[in-house]
């Protein structure tokens, strides 16, 4: 039997960039109990594939979390298909702030235990008992009278965040929930303002904090994406500074001109994220254009040496590192001021 050969990422990206049609990038989510997760996944894939939809979608018993790229001429058909299911009727779309139409290159729909991994059991708290949603105007007005908390990972907040926000040094939402509860201990009666990229993490975080005794919990409606849209539409002052990190090929949306991040190697202002070109390292880090050229896309001189080794030796290092270096080392290396190569662990 002939084995079907699927196109590589390189080929799919080539096809994407050769497209002449216009695509719209947006995200949406909805917390709703789905008893037929596999059926929902299969039906979505069949319908959306026919509309030439790309994106990364997670379907779980607690709902759906989607980042999409839809041809403009198919957008209304997509909306009609989605809204025809009463469980997803009128779910709001968060349109991308900056959009080249090249955010996703294929359609992926995965079944997950949770829409956003939180490490908690399904009955740990009522996820529908959420905080008050604030518009951009209300958010700007309330910021000076409240404790503002960024519910994203550290690598997101290091390139952009709201003024005077608490930005936990967390590498996952699972880690951040209890961390934020501890940070806010003793402030249960104060006004709390939560924000994230599109609102989905704050939806769950607000319910978690309310369950743990916080009385006045609020969240930014639609997250940073909707905030930026409202700021532009209403001529408001943006209190978010820098870049909004996004989980697609773009890696970020420019909200304001401020560059608040720094190159991990030389420390100059920069907010462009890359993975180290040494696959045995693959560190996710900020790098300026000068260091990117100097180190050939690597995070260090050690990794730069590795990429010039024979391919077989690179592959051996990659395999050896994956076997011998515990996950905690990769996490700590992500936070290192001066990233290093797996060679230094030898």
C-alpha positions as CSV (number, residue, x, y, z in Angstrom):
1,X,0.0,0.0,0.0
2,X,1.3,3.4,-1.0
3,X,2.0,5.6,2.1
4,X,0.5,9.1,1.8
5,X,3.1,11.8,2.0
6,X,2.1,15.0,3.7
7,X,3.7,18.4,2.7
8,X,6.4,19.7,5.0
9,X,6.1,22.9,7.1
10,X,8.5,24.5,4.6
11,X,6.2,23.6,1.7
12,X,3.1,24.7,3.5
13,X,4.7,28.1,4.3
14,X,5.7,28.5,0.7
15,X,2.1,27.9,-0.4
16,X,0.8,30.4,2.2
17,X,3.1,33.1,1.0
18,X,2.2,32.5,-2.6
19,X,-1.5,33.0,-1.9
20,X,-3.1,36.1,-3.4
21,X,-6.3,36.0,-1.4
22,X,-6.7,38.1,1.8
23,X,-7.0,36.3,5.1
24,X,-8.4,37.6,8.4
25,X,-6.8,36.5,11.7
26,X,-8.9,36.4,14.8
27,X,-9.5,34.4,17.9
28,X,-12.5,33.3,20.0
29,X,-13.3,31.1,22.9
30,X,-16.4,29.9,24.8
31,X,-16.7,28.0,28.1
32,X,-19.5,25.6,27.5
33,X,-19.9,21.9,28.5
34,X,-19.4,19.7,25.5
35,X,-20.4,16.0,26.0
36,X,-19.5,15.1,22.3
37,X,-16.0,16.5,22.1
38,X,-14.8,14.1,19.3
39,X,-17.9,14.7,17.2
40,X,-17.4,18.5,17.5
41,X,-13.7,18.2,16.6
42,X,-14.5,16.0,13.5
43,X,-17.4,18.2,12.3
44,X,-15.3,21.4,12.7
45,X,-12.4,19.9,10.7
46,X,-14.6,18.7,7.9
47,X,-16.5,22.0,7.6
48,X,-13.5,24.4,8.0
49,X,-11.2,22.4,5.7
50,X,-13.8,23.1,3.0
51,X,-13.5,26.8,3.6
52,X,-9.7,26.8,3.4
53,X,-9.5,27.8,7.1
54,X,-6.1,27.6,8.9
55,X,-5.6,27.8,12.6
56,X,-4.9,26.2,16.0
57,X,-8.0,25.0,17.8
58,X,-8.4,23.2,21.1
59,X,-11.6,21.5,22.0
60,X,-12.3,20.2,25.5
61,X,-15.2,19.2,27.6
62,X,-15.3,22.7,29.1
63,X,-15.4,24.4,25.7
64,X,-13.4,25.7,22.7
65,X,-10.4,27.9,22.3
66,X,-9.5,28.9,18.8
67,X,-7.0,31.1,16.9
68,X,-8.0,31.3,13.2
69,X,-7.0,32.5,9.8
70,X,-10.0,32.6,7.4
71,X,-10.1,33.8,3.8
72,X,-12.0,37.1,3.8
73,X,-14.4,35.8,1.1
74,X,-15.3,32.9,3.3
75,X,-15.6,34.8,6.6
76,X,-19.4,35.1,6.6
77,X,-19.8,31.4,5.6
78,X,-17.5,30.5,8.5
79,X,-19.5,32.7,10.9
80,X,-22.8,31.2,9.8
81,X,-21.5,27.6,10.2
82,X,-20.2,28.3,13.7
83,X,-23.3,30.2,14.9
84,X,-25.6,27.5,13.5
85,X,-24.7,25.5,16.6
86,X,-26.6,27.2,19.5
87,X,-23.7,26.4,21.8
88,X,-21.5,28.8,19.9
89,X,-24.2,31.3,18.9
90,X,-22.8,34.9,18.7
91,X,-19.5,34.1,20.2
92,X,-17.4,37.3,19.8
93,X,-14.4,37.3,17.4
94,X,-11.2,39.2,18.5
95,X,-9.8,40.5,15.2
96,X,-5.9,40.7,15.1
97,X,-4.4,44.2,15.7
98,X,-1.7,43.6,13.0
99,X,-2.4,41.2,10.3
100,X,-0.4,40.2,7.2
101,X,-2.7,37.2,6.7
102,X,0.2,34.9,7.2
103,X,-0.5,33.9,10.9
104,X,-1.2,30.2,10.3
105,X,-0.3,27.8,7.5
106,X,-2.5,24.8,8.3
107,X,-5.6,23.7,10.2
108,X,-5.0,21.9,13.5
109,X,-7.8,20.9,15.8
110,X,-6.8,19.0,19.0
111,X,-8.8,17.5,21.8
112,X,-7.5,18.6,25.2
113,X,-8.4,17.9,28.8
114,X,-8.7,21.7,29.4
115,X,-9.0,24.7,27.0
116,X,-6.2,26.2,29.1
117,X,-4.2,23.8,31.3
118,X,-4.6,24.8,34.9
119,X,-3.7,21.6,36.8
120,X,-7.0,21.6,38.7
121,X,-9.8,19.1,38.8
122,X,-13.0,19.9,36.9
123,X,-15.0,20.5,40.1
124,X,-12.3,22.6,41.8
125,X,-14.4,25.7,41.4
126,X,-17.2,27.1,39.3
127,X,-15.7,28.4,36.1
128,X,-18.9,30.3,35.2
129,X,-18.7,32.5,38.3
130,X,-16.4,35.1,36.7
131,X,-15.4,38.6,37.4
132,X,-16.9,41.8,36.0
133,X,-16.0,42.6,32.3
134,X,-14.5,46.1,31.7
135,X,-14.4,48.0,28.5
136,X,-11.2,49.8,27.5
137,X,-12.5,53.1,28.8
138,X,-13.6,51.5,32.1
139,X,-10.3,49.8,32.4
140,X,-8.3,53.0,32.0
141,X,-10.5,54.7,34.6
142,X,-10.2,51.9,37.2
143,X,-6.4,51.2,36.8
144,X,-5.3,53.8,39.2
145,X,-7.6,52.5,41.9
146,X,-6.9,48.8,41.6
147,X,-4.2,46.1,41.6
148,X,-3.5,45.2,38.0
149,X,-2.3,41.6,37.3
150,X,-0.9,40.2,34.0
151,X,-2.2,36.6,33.7
152,X,0.2,35.7,30.9
153,X,3.6,34.0,30.9
154,X,6.8,35.9,31.6
155,X,7.9,35.8,27.9
156,X,4.7,37.5,26.9
157,X,4.9,40.3,29.5
158,X,8.6,40.9,29.0
159,X,7.8,42.5,25.6
160,X,4.6,44.3,26.5
161,X,2.4,45.0,29.5
162,X,0.1,47.6,31.2
163,X,1.6,50.4,33.3
164,X,2.4,49.3,36.9
165,X,1.0,45.8,36.4
166,X,2.2,42.9,38.5
167,X,3.8,40.5,36.0
168,X,4.4,37.1,37.6
169,X,7.6,35.2,36.7
170,X,5.6,32.2,35.5
171,X,6.2,30.0,32.5
172,X,2.7,28.5,32.4
173,X,-0.9,29.3,33.4
174,X,-0.8,26.2,35.6
175,X,2.0,27.7,37.6
176,X,0.6,31.2,37.6
177,X,-2.8,30.6,39.2
178,X,-1.5,29.6,42.7
179,X,1.4,32.1,42.3
180,X,-1.0,35.0,41.8
181,X,-3.2,33.9,44.7
182,X,-0.1,34.0,46.9
183,X,1.1,37.4,45.5
184,X,-2.3,38.9,46.3
185,X,-2.6,37.3,49.8
186,X,-4.0,39.9,52.2
187,X,-5.6,42.0,49.4
188,X,-8.8,40.0,49.2
189,X,-10.9,43.2,49.8
190,X,-9.1,45.3,47.2
191,X,-10.2,45.9,43.6
192,X,-8.4,43.4,41.3
193,X,-8.0,43.9,37.5
194,X,-6.9,40.9,35.4
195,X,-5.8,40.9,31.8
196,X,-4.5,38.5,29.2
197,X,-4.2,38.2,25.4
198,X,-7.8,37.5,24.4
199,X,-9.7,37.0,27.7
200,X,-9.7,33.3,28.1
201,X,-7.1,33.0,30.8
202,X,-8.7,35.9,32.8
203,X,-12.1,34.2,32.5
204,X,-10.8,31.2,34.5
205,X,-8.5,33.2,36.7
206,X,-11.3,35.5,37.9
207,X,-13.5,32.6,38.8
208,X,-10.5,31.0,40.6
209,X,-9.8,34.2,42.7
210,X,-13.5,34.6,43.5
211,X,-13.6,31.0,44.7
212,X,-10.6,31.9,46.9
213,X,-12.2,34.8,48.7
214,X,-11.4,37.8,46.5
215,X,-14.4,40.1,46.6
216,X,-14.0,42.6,43.7
217,X,-12.5,40.8,40.7
218,X,-12.6,42.4,37.3
219,X,-11.2,41.5,33.9
220,X,-10.5,43.3,30.6
221,X,-13.2,42.4,28.1
222,X,-11.7,40.7,25.1
223,X,-8.1,41.0,26.5
224,X,-5.4,43.1,25.0
225,X,-6.6,42.4,21.4
226,X,-10.0,44.0,22.0
227,X,-8.5,46.8,24.2
228,X,-6.2,47.8,21.3
229,X,-9.2,47.9,18.9
230,X,-11.3,50.0,21.3
231,X,-8.4,52.4,22.0
232,X,-8.0,53.0,18.3
233,X,-11.7,53.3,17.5
234,X,-12.4,55.7,20.4
235,X,-9.2,57.7,20.4
236,X,-8.2,56.6,23.9
237,X,-4.8,56.7,25.4
238,X,-3.2,53.3,25.5
239,X,-2.0,52.3,28.9
240,X,-0.6,49.1,27.4
241,X,3.0,49.6,26.3
242,X,5.0,47.6,23.8
243,X,4.0,44.5,21.9
244,X,1.2,42.0,22.4
245,X,2.7,38.5,22.2
246,X,0.6,36.1,20.1
247,X,1.0,32.3,19.6
248,X,1.3,32.2,15.8
249,X,3.8,32.8,13.0
250,X,3.7,36.6,13.7
251,X,4.9,36.2,17.3
252,X,3.6,39.6,18.3
253,X,1.4,42.6,17.5
254,X,2.7,46.1,17.9
255,X,0.4,48.1,20.2
256,X,2.7,51.1,20.9
257,X,6.1,52.2,19.7
258,X,7.8,51.6,23.1
259,X,10.2,48.7,23.1
260,X,10.3,47.4,26.7
261,X,12.2,44.2,26.2
262,X,15.9,43.6,26.1
263,X,18.2,41.4,24.0
264,X,19.2,38.4,26.1
265,X,22.8,38.6,24.8
266,X,23.8,42.3,24.7
267,X,21.0,43.9,26.7
268,X,20.0,46.5,24.1
269,X,16.2,47.3,23.7
270,X,14.6,44.6,21.6
271,X,11.3,42.7,21.6
272,X,11.7,40.1,18.9
273,X,11.5,36.5,20.0
274,X,13.3,33.6,18.3
275,X,14.1,30.0,19.0
276,X,17.9,29.2,19.2
277,X,19.1,27.9,15.8
278,X,20.8,25.0,17.6
279,X,18.0,22.4,17.7
280,X,19.7,20.7,20.7
281,X,19.0,23.9,22.6
282,X,16.0,25.5,21.0
283,X,15.9,28.2,23.7
284,X,13.0,30.7,23.2
285,X,14.6,34.1,23.8
286,X,14.8,37.8,22.8
287,X,17.5,38.7,20.3
288,X,18.3,42.0,18.6
289,X,19.1,42.2,14.9
290,X,22.8,42.8,15.5
291,X,23.2,39.7,17.8
292,X,21.0,37.6,15.4
293,X,23.5,38.3,12.7
294,X,26.6,37.9,14.9
295,X,25.5,34.6,16.5
296,X,23.7,33.3,13.4
297,X,20.4,33.0,15.2
298,X,21.9,31.2,18.2
299,X,21.6,32.2,21.9
300,X,25.3,31.8,22.6
301,X,28.8,31.2,21.2
302,X,28.5,27.5,22.3
303,X,25.3,27.0,20.3
304,X,26.9,28.8,17.4
305,X,29.7,26.2,17.4
306,X,27.1,23.4,17.4
307,X,25.3,24.5,14.2
308,X,28.6,24.2,12.3
309,X,29.2,20.6,13.4
310,X,28.3,17.8,11.0
311,X,24.6,17.1,10.8
312,X,25.0,13.7,12.4
313,X,26.8,15.1,15.4
314,X,24.1,17.8,15.8
315,X,21.5,15.1,15.8
316,X,23.4,13.1,18.4
317,X,23.6,16.1,20.7
318,X,19.9,16.8,20.2
319,X,19.0,13.3,21.1
320,X,21.4,13.1,24.0
321,X,20.1,16.4,25.4
322,X,16.5,15.4,25.2
323,X,17.3,12.2,27.1
324,X,19.6,13.6,29.8
325,X,18.5,17.1,30.6
326,X,15.4,17.3,32.8
327,X,12.5,19.6,31.9
328,X,13.3,21.9,34.9
329,X,16.7,22.7,33.3
330,X,15.0,24.0,30.2
331,X,12.6,26.1,32.3
332,X,15.5,27.6,34.3
333,X,17.5,28.2,31.1
334,X,14.5,30.1,29.6
335,X,14.9,32.6,32.5
336,X,18.7,32.8,32.4
337,X,20.2,36.3,31.7
338,X,22.9,34.6,29.7
339,X,21.5,31.5,27.9
340,X,23.9,28.6,27.5
341,X,24.3,25.5,25.3
342,X,23.6,21.9,26.3
343,X,27.3,21.4,25.8
344,X,27.9,23.2,29.1
345,X,25.9,20.5,30.9
346,X,28.4,17.8,29.8
